[in-house]
């Protein structure tokens, strides 16, 4: 089992939560290959702000055992570079995705996502997707 830390996008977590058979989720597949996971604080915000009280209990437990990476100055500087690059190509993505991608890239982490369409636009961001796992 690989020791590197993998950053998880919100789409991975939502897919895991919604599947009645967790073994059919991409996160379950990843957990068979990797032992350490992290999320951007932006992902934590997306998940918790969209949760009701019952769901929040599940996610509070999940985030208790998952590294939550802050959106710091280094992440912000990376986000600015990514923004200018995407703007010059006229291929902007939603700001939360930009911030999540920047956080992963600034911390030299692979990003696991089901949203390959948007995150693949970020130059130099290494993605783990169902297609390339």
Secondary structure, DSSP 4 states (H G I P E B T S, - for coil): -EEEEEEE-HHHHHHHHH-SSGGGSHHHHHHTTEEEEEEEHHHHHHHHHT--HHHHHHHHHHHHTSEEE---HHHHHHHHHHHHHHHHTT----HHHHHHHHHHHHTT-EEE-S-HHHHTTSTT--EE-TTT-
